[in-house]
């Protein structure tokens, strides 16, 4: 019986946490954690150790564990720690990183369009050329859109 009560209490705390972190006070506390790099750094080399933020891929409980969102490459990664990976993503919600960066725009890093180009003996791999061109166009579009917002 106590196990069930404890499980329900943890679940309730997680739901309250999801609502709290998107309040002004909660966002301020999350900003301090973001600045202190408490959630880790982006594993992508071209992000140059950018600090990450927790994000849920669903607002419904029990669907997915918490993930880490990199504001530089705008991608999502699984946490390294199994302990953190076991936390329900709904306890952070899908809006937290985006709302935080909207509230504190000076914390938003410059977007990166750098990417690794596979080569053998200095030559690009032909079979990936078409895919690379598609990715390059997407990254160029993102860069143009980012410049449009800055102006």
C-alpha positions, 0 to 999 in steps of 0.5 A, a space after each residue: 500500500 505504501 509503495 502505491 502511495 509513494 508512486 502516486 506522490 512522485 507522479 503528482 510531484 512530477 505533474 506539479 513540476 511540469 507546471 512550475 517550470 513554465 512559470 516566471 519563477 520556475 523559468 528563472 530557476 531553470 535559467 540558473 541551472 542552464 547557466 550552471 550547465 546542470 543538465 549537461 552539454 550537447 554531444 555534437 562536436 560542432 556545437 562546441 559544448 553548448 549547454 542543453 535543456 531538458 525537454 519532454 517529447 510528449 506532455 502525456 505521462 508514461 510515453 517517453 523519458 526526458 530528453 536533452 534539447 540543444 538550442 544551438 543545433 536544435 536537436 534532441 538527445 538521450 541523457 547519458 545517465 540511466 537515472 535521468 533517462 528514467 525520468 518521465 519527459 512529461 515532468 518537464 513538458 514539451 515547451 520548457 526550452 523554447 519558452 525559456 529561450 523566448 523569455 531570455 533571448 540573450 541566452 539563445 546561442 548563435 545557430 550552427 550550420 557547420 557539419 561534418 563532411 565524410 571523406 576518404 583520402 580527402 575526397 568526398 563520398 559520392 553516394 552521400 552527395 545527394 543527401 548532403 546537398 539536401 542537408 546543405 539546402 536545409 541548413 542554408 534555409 535555416 541560416 537565411 531565416 535566422 538572418 531574417 529574424 535578426 534584421 
